[in-house]
């Protein structure tokens, strides 16, 4: 059980069995939002905490386009939830952009 993620689920005979997370592949999606005010140090720290807890894998800011691209685990979150998390972190999220 080195560094893998495990959880317990009921087995066939009413006994518990251990299942490795790699047995269930995750679906990753990316979403891009335009933002208004440039995030500061406080917002970036909050985003780092969001990344560790909610299944957000990567957050990339593009200051020239004033956009933020988020890669997340779609089995845990939806795009609306990602925008809500960004807003809770203090990012001035405006609208969702279409990915090209």
Protein Blocks (a to p, Z undefined) as FASTA:
>chain_A
ZZbccdddddfkopacdddfklmccdddddddddfbdcdfklmmmmmmmmmmnopabdcd
dfklopacddddfklbcfklmmmmmmmnopacfbdcddZZ
